[in-house]
Amino acid sequence: MITIITVICILIAILLSSFFSSAESALTGASEAYMADLEKNEHNKRAGMVLNILSDRSRAVITTLIGNNVCNTLGTALSTNLLVNIFGTEGVAYATLIMTFLLLIYGDMLPKSYAVENGNKMALRIAPIIKFWIWVFKPLVFILQKIVKLSFKLFGIKEQSSSEINLAEIRGAIHLYNGNEITREKEMLKSIFDLPEISVYDVMNHRQNIYAIDVDLPLEEIIEKVADSQYSRIPVYRDKPENIIGIIMAKSFLKTCLRHKDNLDALHIEDMYSEPWFIPETTTLSQQLQEFQKRREHFALVVDEYGTLEGVVTLEDILEEIVGNIEDETDKDDEHLINKNADDEYIVDGQTPIRDLNRQFNWEIVDDDFVTIAGYLLDMTESIPEEGQKFIFDGFEYEIIKRQRNQLKQIKIHKISEKGKD
C-alpha cells in the first residue's frame, strides 16, 4: 500500500514539474502586445491577468523555478527511498537513471517544446494557476529577487531596461514578418523607427532647387510670381538667393493683395512675410517632426554649422519618409523622374535622393555621406563626369546622360546581375 502511494506521489511530482517547466517557457515566450490587444479589443480577463504576471517577469520565472525544483527534488527523493527499500544500495543508481529519464523527457523537454509552440495560448490557460503559486511563494520569491539583484551588482552585471527590451522586440517583430498582406505597413513601421537616425539634411530640398523671390522686385511682379508658383510657402531673399529674409504665405498674401488691388501702393512687402525659421542640418527627423507639431509650422530652412543655407525641409518631406512619395495636382511630371528604361535599368534625375532609390528598388547604394545620386557620383569619380561616360561602383553601372554646366542632370543606372559580375 505504501509503495503504491509513493509511486502516485512520484507521478504527481513529475506532472507538477512538467507544469512548471511549461509555464516557465509559456510566460517567457508570451507576447505582451498580443495580450494587450486581446484585453483591450476582446475584453479578455485572462489576458489582463497574463499582463499583470508579465509586469514582473522575474517574479514569475522564479516562481516556476521554485516549483520545478521542489517537485524534481521531491520526486527524486521519493523514488530513491522506494528503490533503496526494494534493491538496497543499488536502488540509488536505479533511481538516478529512471528519474533522470522521466524528468528530462516528461518534466522538461516535452512540456517546454509544447509551450514554445503555443506560448500565448498556454499562458492564457495557466494564468490563474500561476497567479496562485506566485501568491504562495511570494515571501520566498521576494528574498530570492533581492539575492539575484545583489549578485548582479557584485558581478557588475547591468539589468537591461524594459523600454530597451520592448523596442528591440518591436524592431525584431517587424523585421521577421514575412506576410504579404501588410507589406506596405511593415515598411512604414520600419521607417518610423528610422526617424531618430535620419537627419533633415538627408531629406531636404537642396538650395539650388528652392523657389525664392527677390524682395526688391516691384510688388506687381512679386504678385505674379507668387500666383504662378505651385508652392504654398515661398522664401523671399535680398541681394542673393542664399540670404533668405522671410517666408510668404501664398494664400494670405494673394488675399491681401486682392483686397487692396485698387491701391497696391499702400502695401509694403516687408509687412507681408513672416520671419524665417532656421534649423541645423543635424536635426533628426523625429526631433523636427515634434518641432513642426509644437510650432504648428510646415516649413523650415536648413543651415550648416556656419549658418550657410543648405536647403528646405517641409512636413511633407518627413511624411514621405514614412509613407513614400506623396503627389498632388501641383507636382510637376518632369521633376525627379525615375523612368524604367529596361530590366534593372533606370534613367533618373541627378537630384534624386539615394534613399528613394534604395527604398523603391531595394538597392543598397551607400548613402552615408551623400544625399543625391549626382553627389554620390561626383564624390566617387572625384571629378565632374562628361556626358556619355560610364562608371561601375558596387554592382551598379552609371552612365551620364545629360550634364548642364557642372550639374549632372540625368543618369542611367543599371544594376549588374550576379551572373553579369562574374
C-alpha positions in Angstrom: 0.0 0.0 0.0 2.8 2.4 1.0 4.6 1.5 -2.3 1.5 2.4 -4.4 1.1 5.7 -2.5 4.8 6.5 -3.1 4.6 5.8 -6.8 1.4 8.0 -7.1 3.3 10.8 -5.3 6.3 10.4 -7.7 4.0 10.7 -10.7 2.3 13.8 -9.2 5.7 15.3 -8.7 6.6 14.6 -12.3 3.3 16.1 -13.5 3.8 19.2 -11.4 7.4 19.5 -12.7 6.0 19.3 -16.2 3.5 22.0 -15.5 6.1 24.4 -14.0 8.5 23.8 -16.9 5.9 24.5 -19.5 4.7 27.6 -17.5 8.2 29.0 -17.5 8.5 28.7 -21.3 5.0 30.0 -21.9 5.4 33.1 -19.8 8.9 33.9 -21.1 7.6 33.5 -24.7 4.2 35.1 -24.3 3.7 38.4 -26.3 2.7 41.4 -24.2 1.5 43.2 -27.3 -0.8 40.3 -28.2 -2.2 40.2 -24.6 -2.7 43.9 -24.5 -4.7 43.8 -27.8 -6.7 40.8 -26.5 -7.6 42.6 -23.3 -8.5 45.9 -25.0 -10.3 44.8 -28.0 -11.9 41.5 -26.8 -12.1 42.3 -23.1 -10.3 39.0 -22.2 -9.9 38.9 -18.5 -7.2 36.2 -18.6 -5.2 38.4 -21.0 -5.2 41.1 -18.3 -4.1 38.5 -15.8 -1.2 37.5 -18.0 -0.2 41.1 -18.4 -0.2 41.5 -14.7 2.0 38.5 -14.3 4.3 39.7 -17.1 4.7 43.1 -15.5 7.3 41.4 -13.3 8.7 38.5 -15.4 11.5 37.8 -12.9 8.9 37.1 -10.2 7.0 34.7 -12.5 10.1 32.9 -13.6 11.5 32.5 -10.1 8.1 31.1 -9.0 8.1 28.5 -11.8 11.8 27.6 -11.0 11.0 27.1 -7.3 8.0 24.9 -8.1 10.0 22.9 -10.7 13.0 22.3 -8.3 10.8 21.4 -5.4 8.9 18.8 -7.5 12.1 17.4 -9.0 13.8 17.1 -5.6 10.7 15.6 -4.0 10.2 13.1 -6.9 13.9 12.1 -6.8 13.9 11.7 -3.1 10.8 9.5 -3.0 12.0 7.3 -5.9 15.4 6.8 -4.3 13.8 5.9 -1.0 11.4 3.4 -2.7 14.1 1.7 -4.8 16.6 1.5 -1.9 14.0 -0.3 0.1 13.5 -2.8 -2.8 17.0 -3.2 -4.2 19.2 -1.9 -1.4 22.1 0.4 -2.2 21.8 -0.4 -5.9 18.4 1.4 -5.8 20.3 4.8 -5.8 21.7 4.1 -9.2 18.3 2.8 -10.5 16.5 5.9 -9.1 19.1 8.2 -10.7 18.7 6.6 -14.1 14.9 6.4 -14.0 14.2 9.9 -12.6 16.8 11.5 -15.0 15.0 9.9 -18.0 11.5 10.7 -16.7 12.3 14.3 -15.7 14.3 15.0 -18.8 11.6 13.8 -21.2 8.3 14.4 -19.4 9.3 17.0 -16.9 11.3 19.2 -19.3 11.6 18.5 -23.0 8.0 17.7 -23.9 6.3 20.4 -21.8 8.8 23.1 -22.9 8.6 22.1 -26.6 4.8 22.4 -26.4 4.9 25.7 -24.5 7.3 27.2 -27.0 5.0 26.4 -29.9 1.8 27.5 -28.1 3.1 30.3 -25.8 0.2 32.7 -25.9 -2.4 30.0 -25.8 -0.9 28.3 -22.8 -0.1 31.5 -21.0 -3.9 32.3 -21.1 -4.7 28.8 -19.7 -2.3 28.7 -16.8 -2.6 32.4 -15.7 -4.9 31.7 -12.8 -2.8 28.8 -11.5 0.4 30.7 -11.8 -1.1 33.6 -10.0 -2.0 31.3 -7.1 1.6 29.9 -6.9 3.0 33.4 -7.1 0.9 34.3 -4.0 2.1 31.0 -2.2 5.8 31.6 -2.9 5.6 35.4 -2.5 7.9 35.7 0.6 10.5 33.3 -0.8 10.4 34.9 -4.3 10.9 38.4 -2.7 14.1 37.1 -0.9 15.4 35.4 -4.0 14.8 38.5 -6.1 16.9 40.5 -3.7 19.7 37.9 -3.8 19.6 38.0 -7.6 19.9 41.8 -7.8 22.6 41.8 -5.2 24.5 39.2 -7.2 24.1 41.3 -10.4 25.7 44.2 -8.5 28.6 42.1 -7.2 29.4 40.8 -10.6 28.9 44.1 -12.3 26.0 42.9 -14.5 23.6 45.7 -15.6 20.0 44.9 -15.9 18.5 45.9 -19.3 15.6 48.4 -19.0 12.2 47.2 -20.1 11.9 50.0 -22.7 15.1 48.8 -24.4 13.8 45.3 -24.5 10.4 46.3 -25.8 11.9 48.5 -28.6 14.2 45.6 -29.6 11.3 43.2 -29.7 9.2 45.5 -31.8 12.0 46.1 -34.3 12.7 42.4 -34.5 9.0 41.5 -34.9 8.7 44.0 -37.8 11.9 42.6 -39.4 10.9 39.0 -39.1 7.4 39.4 -40.5 7.2 37.9 -44.0 3.5 38.1 -44.8 2.3 39.8 -48.0 -1.0 41.3 -46.8 0.6 44.2 -44.8 3.9 44.6 -46.6 3.4 48.4 -47.0 2.5 48.8 -43.4 5.7 46.9 -42.5 7.8 49.3 -44.5 6.0 52.3 -42.8 6.7 50.9 -39.3 10.4 50.4 -40.2 10.5 54.0 -41.5 9.0 55.3 -38.3 11.7 53.6 -36.2 14.4 55.1 -38.5 13.3 58.7 -38.0 15.6 59.3 -35.0 18.6 58.1 -37.1 17.9 60.3 -40.2 18.8 64.0 -40.3 16.9 66.7 -42.1 19.9 67.1 -44.4 19.2 63.6 -45.8 15.7 64.5 -47.0 15.8 68.3 -47.6 15.3 70.0 -50.9 18.8 71.5 -51.9 19.1 75.2 -52.0 19.6 75.2 -55.8 16.1 73.8 -56.1 14.4 76.3 -53.8 11.9 78.6 -55.5 12.5 82.0 -53.9 11.6 85.6 -54.8 13.7 88.7 -54.7 12.2 91.1 -52.2 13.3 94.1 -54.1 11.2 93.3 -57.2 8.2 95.5 -57.9 5.1 94.4 -56.0 3.2 93.6 -59.2 6.0 91.3 -60.3 6.1 89.6 -56.9 2.3 89.0 -57.0 2.7 87.5 -60.5 5.5 85.1 -59.3 3.5 84.1 -56.2 0.4 83.4 -58.3 2.3 81.3 -60.8 4.0 79.3 -58.1 2.9 75.8 -57.1 4.1 76.3 -53.5 2.1 77.5 -50.5 5.1 78.9 -48.7 7.7 80.9 -50.7 11.0 82.2 -49.3 12.0 85.8 -50.2 15.6 86.9 -50.3 17.6 90.1 -50.6 20.7 90.5 -52.7 21.3 86.8 -53.3 19.1 83.7 -53.1 21.0 82.3 -50.1 20.1 85.4 -48.0 16.6 84.4 -47.0 14.9 87.2 -45.0 11.3 85.9 -44.8 8.6 83.5 -45.9 5.5 84.5 -47.9 2.3 82.5 -47.2 0.9 82.5 -50.7 -2.8 82.2 -49.9 -2.9 85.0 -47.3 -0.5 87.2 -49.4 -2.7 87.0 -52.5 -5.9 87.6 -50.5 -4.3 90.8 -49.0 -3.3 92.0 -52.5 -6.7 91.2 -53.8 -8.3 93.3 -51.1 -6.0 96.2 -52.0 -6.0 95.7 -55.7 -7.1 99.3 -56.3 -4.3 100.7 -54.1 -1.3 98.4 -54.2 1.0 101.3 -53.4 -0.4 101.3 -49.8 1.1 97.8 -49.3 4.6 97.2 -48.1 6.2 93.8 -48.8 8.1 93.9 -45.5 4.7 93.6 -43.7 3.6 90.6 -45.8 6.1 88.0 -44.9 6.9 86.1 -41.7 10.3 85.5 -40.0 12.2 82.5 -41.5 12.8 79.6 -39.2 16.3 78.2 -39.4 17.3 74.8 -38.1 20.7 72.9 -38.0 21.3 70.3 -40.6 22.0 67.7 -37.9 18.4 67.8 -36.5 16.9 64.4 -36.7 13.5 63.8 -38.4 11.9 62.7 -35.2 13.0 65.9 -33.5 11.9 68.1 -36.4 8.5 66.4 -36.6 7.9 67.2 -32.9 9.0 70.8 -33.6 6.6 71.1 -36.5 3.8 70.0 -34.2 4.9 72.3 -31.4 5.2 75.4 -33.5 2.4 74.5 -35.9 4.8 75.0 -38.8 5.2 73.0 -42.0 8.4 74.7 -43.4 11.9 75.2 -42.1 15.2 76.4 -43.7 18.2 74.1 -43.1 21.6 75.7 -42.4 25.1 74.2 -41.7 27.3 74.9 -38.7 28.4 78.2 -40.3 24.9 79.4 -40.8 25.0 78.9 -44.6 21.8 77.9 -46.2 21.7 74.3 -47.2 18.1 73.7 -48.2 14.5 73.5 -47.2 12.6 70.7 -45.3 8.9 70.5 -45.0 6.4 68.4 -43.1 5.6 66.6 -46.3 9.3 65.6 -46.7 9.2 63.9 -43.3 5.8 62.2 -44.0 7.2 60.9 -47.3 9.9 59.2 -45.4 7.2 57.2 -43.7 4.5 56.6 -46.4 6.5 57.1 -49.6 6.2 59.7 -52.3 3.1 62.0 -52.0 2.0 63.5 -55.2 -0.8 66.1 -55.8 -2.1 68.0 -58.7 0.6 70.7 -58.3 3.5 68.3 -58.7 5.3 68.6 -62.0 5.8 65.4 -64.0 9.3 66.3 -65.1 10.8 66.7 -61.6 12.9 64.0 -60.0 11.9 61.4 -62.6 12.7 57.7 -62.2 12.0 56.1 -65.5 12.4 52.4 -66.2 14.4 52.0 -69.4 14.8 48.2 -69.3 15.1 45.4 -66.9 17.2 46.6 -63.9 17.9 49.8 -65.9 16.6 53.3 -65.0 17.1 56.9 -66.0 16.9 59.2 -63.0 17.2 62.9 -62.3 20.6 63.7 -60.8 18.9 65.3 -57.7 17.0 62.1 -56.9 17.9 61.1 -53.3 19.7 57.8 -52.9 17.4 56.9 -50.1 14.4 57.0 -52.5 16.2 54.7 -55.0 17.2 52.2 -52.2 13.8 52.1 -50.8 11.9 51.9 -54.1 14.1 49.2 -55.6 15.5 47.5 -52.5 19.0 48.5 -53.6 22.0 49.1 -51.3 23.8 52.1 -52.7 25.8 53.6 -49.9 24.1 56.9 -48.7 26.0 57.6 -45.5 27.9 60.6 -47.0 25.7 61.6 -49.9 22.1 62.7 -50.4 21.6 62.7 -54.2 22.8 60.2 -56.8 24.7 63.1 -58.5 26.5 63.9 -55.3 27.4 60.2 -55.0 29.0 60.1 -58.5 30.8 63.4 -58.1 32.5 62.0 -54.9 33.2 58.5 -56.2 34.7 59.8 -59.5 36.4 62.8 -57.9 35.6 64.7 -61.0 32.7 66.2 -63.0 31.9 63.5 -65.5 31.2 64.2 -69.1 28.1 63.1 -71.0 28.4 59.5 -72.1 31.0 58.5 -69.5 30.3 55.2 -67.7 31.4 54.0 -64.3 30.9 50.9 -62.3 30.7 51.0 -58.5 29.5 48.3 -56.1 27.4 46.3 -58.6 25.9 49.3 -60.5 26.8 50.8 -63.8 26.2 54.5 -64.1 26.1 56.5 -67.4 25.9 60.3 -67.6 23.0 61.0 -70.0 22.8 64.8 -69.5 25.1 67.4 -68.0 24.3 71.1 -67.7 27.3 73.2 -66.8 28.7 71.5 -63.7 25.5 69.7 -62.8 24.7 66.1 -63.6 21.0 66.3 -64.8 20.2 62.8 -65.9 21.9 59.5 -65.1 21.3 56.0 -66.4 21.6 53.3 -63.6 21.9 49.7 -64.5 22.0 47.1 -61.7 24.5 44.4 -62.7 23.3 40.9 -62.0 25.4 38.4 -60.0 25.9 36.5 -63.2 27.0 39.6 -65.1 29.5 40.4 -62.4 31.1 37.1 -62.8 
